[in-house]
Amino acid sequence: MEAGVSPLEVGSNLDFQSGIFRMQIDKEDAMIEYAKSYKAKKIVILFDRGAPDGRIYSTPEEWDEVLGKNRIYFPKADGSL
């Protein structure tokens, strides 16, 4: 459950995990942009939760689709995407 929403309420686990993934990426991107505004020479950002967390709640096929919907591709062992 995220912010009071469960997979059963949004239609499918795929839709739910895709939404959570996008929110997490948006939060991470925002924190990186905020850090750029600091005058310090070195900034450390620690994310205690990460975009890949939803993988554990998805089938391999669902997770591949979540990544594809968000245009994130990892090379396979043979070098293809």
GUFI-148936 format. One line per field, with one value per residue: x, y, z of N, C-alpha, C, O in turn; residue in three letters; residue number from 1. Coordinates in steps of 0.05 Angstrom, whole numbers, plus 5000, padded with zeros to 4 digits. Each point is the difference from the previous one (the first is absolute). Example, Ala and Ser with C-alpha at 12.3 -4.5 7.8 and 13.67 -1.06 7.14 Angstrom:
<sites>
nc1 = [5264, 4972]
nc2 = [4886, 5021]
nc3 = [5156, 4973]
cac1 = [4982, 5016]
cac2 = [5024, 5024]
cac3 = [5000, 5001]
cc1 = [5018, 4985]
cc2 = [5024, 5022]
cc3 = [5000, 5014]
oc1 = [5021, 5010]
oc2 = [5000, 5022]
oc3 = [5013, 5004]
residu = [ALA, SER]
num = [1, 2]
</sites>
This chain:
<sites>
nc1 = [5017, 4973, 5020, 5011, 5040, 4960, 5030, 4991, 5027, 5038, 4983, 5036, 5008, 4982, 4956, 4984, 5005, 4968, 4960, 4995, 4993, 4960, 4969, 5001, 4982, 4955, 4985, 4999, 4967, 4961, 4996, 4990, 4957, 4973, 5003, 4973, 4962, 5008, 5001, 4973, 5038, 4995, 4988, 4983, 5001, 4975, 5011, 4970, 4988, 4986, 5022, 5043, 4996, 4990, 5044, 5012, 4991, 5042, 4966, 5018, 4967, 4984, 5025, 4997, 4965, 5005, 5024, 4979, 4974, 5028, 4985, 4982, 5038, 4985, 5041, 4989, 4984, 4958, 4989, 4977, 4976]
nc2 = [4977, 5019, 5014, 4962, 5000, 4985, 4967, 4987, 5027, 4977, 4968, 5026, 4956, 4978, 4993, 4964, 4958, 4990, 4988, 4958, 4968, 4998, 4977, 4955, 4981, 4995, 4964, 4960, 4992, 4987, 4957, 4972, 4996, 4974, 4956, 4992, 4993, 4956, 5024, 4974, 4998, 4998, 4976, 5002, 4971, 5010, 4967, 5020, 5033, 4960, 5025, 4994, 5037, 5032, 5010, 5022, 5043, 4996, 5000, 4959, 4969, 4983, 4969, 4958, 4977, 4978, 4963, 4961, 4982, 4975, 4970, 4965, 5016, 4959, 5016, 4987, 4963, 4998, 5018, 4961, 5023]
nc3 = [5000, 4969, 5038, 5022, 4981, 4988, 5007, 5042, 5024, 4999, 5026, 5007, 5001, 4965, 4999, 5022, 4985, 4970, 5016, 5014, 4969, 4981, 5023, 4997, 4963, 5000, 5022, 4979, 4970, 5019, 5012, 4967, 4988, 5024, 4991, 4965, 5023, 5007, 5038, 5024, 5023, 5045, 4964, 5041, 4965, 5036, 4973, 5026, 4973, 4989, 4970, 5010, 5025, 4970, 4997, 5037, 4987, 4985, 4971, 4995, 4999, 5039, 5021, 4984, 5017, 5039, 5001, 4990, 5033, 5024, 4971, 5020, 4983, 5007, 5002, 4958, 5019, 4983, 5040, 5000, 4969]
cac1 = [4983, 5015, 4982, 4972, 4991, 5009, 4998, 4972, 4984, 5008, 4995, 5018, 5026, 5017, 4993, 5009, 5029, 5009, 4995, 5018, 5026, 5002, 5001, 5026, 5019, 4995, 5011, 5029, 5009, 4996, 5022, 5025, 4999, 5004, 5028, 5016, 4998, 5017, 5026, 5021, 5014, 4992, 4973, 4993, 4971, 4995, 4972, 4995, 4982, 5008, 4981, 4998, 4987, 4976, 5006, 4994, 4971, 4991, 5011, 5020, 4987, 4989, 5022, 5010, 4981, 5003, 5024, 4995, 4982, 5015, 5023, 5024, 5008, 5026, 5010, 4998, 5026, 5010, 5005, 4976, 4983]
cac2 = [5023, 5025, 5024, 4991, 4987, 4973, 4990, 4993, 5024, 5014, 4983, 4978, 5003, 5014, 5028, 5010, 5001, 5020, 5026, 5003, 5003, 5027, 5019, 4998, 5013, 5029, 5009, 4999, 5022, 5025, 5002, 5006, 5028, 5016, 4999, 5017, 5029, 5005, 5012, 4983, 4986, 4971, 4994, 4971, 4995, 4972, 4992, 4976, 4984, 5004, 4993, 4972, 4986, 4987, 4975, 4977, 4996, 4997, 4977, 5010, 5012, 5026, 5019, 5008, 5019, 5025, 5013, 5009, 5023, 5023, 5002, 4992, 4974, 4989, 4981, 4972, 4987, 4999, 5028, 5013, 5013]
cac3 = [5000, 4998, 5003, 5002, 4975, 4997, 4973, 4993, 4994, 4975, 4977, 4999, 5013, 4980, 5001, 5026, 5001, 4981, 5013, 5023, 4988, 4989, 5023, 5012, 4982, 5002, 5026, 4999, 4982, 5014, 5021, 4985, 4992, 5024, 5009, 4982, 5008, 5023, 4993, 5009, 4978, 4999, 5011, 5001, 5001, 5006, 4996, 5016, 4984, 4973, 4978, 4995, 5021, 4990, 4986, 5017, 5000, 4972, 4985, 4982, 4977, 5008, 5005, 4974, 4988, 5015, 4990, 4972, 5000, 5010, 4981, 5014, 4988, 5008, 4981, 5008, 4999, 4972, 4992, 4989, 5020]
cc1 = [5018, 4980, 4971, 4989, 5011, 4998, 4972, 4983, 5008, 4998, 5018, 5025, 5019, 4995, 5010, 5030, 5011, 4996, 5020, 5028, 5004, 5001, 5028, 5021, 4997, 5012, 5030, 5011, 4997, 5022, 5026, 5000, 5003, 5029, 5018, 5000, 5018, 5027, 5024, 5013, 4992, 4973, 4996, 4970, 4997, 4970, 4996, 4980, 5009, 4980, 4998, 4985, 4975, 5005, 4992, 4970, 4989, 5012, 5022, 4988, 4988, 5022, 5012, 4981, 5001, 5024, 4996, 4982, 5014, 5026, 5027, 5007, 5028, 5009, 4997, 5028, 5012, 5006, 4976, 4984, 4973]
cc2 = [5025, 5022, 4991, 4987, 4972, 4991, 4993, 5024, 5014, 4982, 4976, 5006, 5015, 5030, 5013, 5003, 5021, 5028, 5006, 5005, 5029, 5021, 5000, 5014, 5030, 5011, 5001, 5022, 5027, 5005, 5007, 5029, 5019, 5001, 5017, 5029, 5006, 5010, 4982, 4985, 4971, 4997, 4970, 4998, 4970, 4995, 4974, 4982, 5006, 4991, 4970, 4984, 4984, 4974, 4976, 4993, 4994, 4974, 5012, 5014, 5027, 5021, 5009, 5021, 5027, 5016, 5010, 5024, 5026, 5004, 4995, 4972, 4993, 4980, 4971, 4988, 4999, 5028, 5014, 5014, 4986]
cc3 = [5000, 5002, 5000, 4976, 4999, 4971, 4991, 4992, 4974, 4975, 4998, 5015, 4982, 5001, 5026, 5002, 4981, 5012, 5023, 4989, 4990, 5022, 5013, 4982, 5001, 5026, 4999, 4982, 5014, 5021, 4987, 4991, 5024, 5009, 4982, 5008, 5024, 4991, 5008, 4976, 4997, 5014, 4999, 5002, 5006, 4996, 5015, 4987, 4971, 4980, 4996, 5022, 4991, 4986, 5017, 5000, 4972, 4989, 4982, 4976, 5007, 5003, 4974, 4987, 5015, 4990, 4972, 4999, 5008, 4984, 5014, 4990, 5010, 4979, 5011, 4997, 4972, 4989, 4988, 5023, 5002]
oc1 = [5020, 4983, 4983, 4976, 5023, 4985, 4993, 4980, 4985, 5007, 4990, 5007, 5016, 5020, 5012, 5010, 5020, 5018, 5010, 5015, 5020, 5016, 5011, 5017, 5020, 5012, 5013, 5019, 5018, 5011, 5016, 5020, 5014, 5010, 5020, 5017, 5003, 5010, 5022, 4987, 4999, 4995, 5007, 4988, 5010, 4983, 5013, 4998, 5010, 4981, 4979, 4996, 4995, 4981, 4991, 4992, 4976, 5020, 5001, 5011, 5003, 4997, 5007, 5009, 4998, 4998, 5008, 5005, 4993, 5017, 5019, 4985, 5018, 4984, 5004, 5019, 5024, 5007, 5001, 5005, 4983]
oc2 = [5001, 5003, 5015, 4995, 4996, 5012, 5003, 4996, 5016, 5008, 4977, 5023, 5016, 5016, 5021, 5021, 5013, 5017, 5022, 5017, 5012, 5019, 5021, 5014, 5015, 5022, 5019, 5013, 5017, 5022, 5016, 5014, 5020, 5021, 5011, 5015, 5024, 4993, 5005, 4996, 4990, 5010, 4987, 5012, 4984, 5013, 4980, 4976, 5021, 4984, 4990, 4976, 4978, 4984, 4980, 4977, 5000, 4990, 5024, 5020, 5019, 5023, 5024, 5019, 5021, 5024, 5023, 5018, 5022, 5016, 5015, 4982, 5016, 4984, 4995, 5012, 5001, 5003, 5024, 4994, 5009]
oc3 = [5015, 4982, 4990, 4999, 5005, 4985, 4977, 4985, 4990, 4978, 4996, 5005, 5009, 5001, 5000, 5007, 5007, 4997, 5002, 5010, 5005, 4998, 5006, 5011, 5001, 5000, 5009, 5007, 4997, 5002, 5010, 5002, 4998, 5008, 5010, 4992, 5007, 4978, 4992, 4980, 4978, 5022, 4981, 5018, 4985, 5012, 4994, 5007, 4994, 5006, 4994, 4997, 5011, 4996, 4989, 5006, 4996, 5009, 4995, 4990, 4984, 4992, 4997, 4987, 4988, 4995, 4993, 4984, 4991, 5007, 4996, 5004, 5001, 4991, 5024, 4989, 4997, 4976, 4995, 5023, 5016]
residu = [MET, GLU, ALA, GLY, VAL, SER, PRO, LEU, GLU, VAL, GLY, SER, ASN, LEU, ASP, PHE, GLN, SER, GLY, ILE, PHE, ARG, MET, GLN, ILE, ASP, LYS, GLU, ASP, ALA, MET, ILE, GLU, TYR, ALA, LYS, SER, TYR, LYS, ALA, LYS, LYS, ILE, VAL, ILE, LEU, PHE, ASP, ARG, GLY, ALA, PRO, ASP, GLY, ARG, ILE, TYR, SER, THR, PRO, GLU, GLU, TRP, ASP, GLU, VAL, LEU, GLY, LYS, ASN, ARG, ILE, TYR, PHE, PRO, LYS, ALA, ASP, GLY, SER, LEU]
num = [1, 2, 3, 4, 5, 6, 7, 8, 9, 10, 11, 12, 13, 14, 15, 16, 17, 18, 19, 20, 21, 22, 23, 24, 25, 26, 27, 28, 29, 30, 31, 32, 33, 34, 35, 36, 37, 38, 39, 40, 41, 42, 43, 44, 45, 46, 47, 48, 49, 50, 51, 52, 53, 54, 55, 56, 57, 58, 59, 60, 61, 62, 63, 64, 65, 66, 67, 68, 69, 70, 71, 72, 73, 74, 75, 76, 77, 78, 79, 80, 81]
</sites>
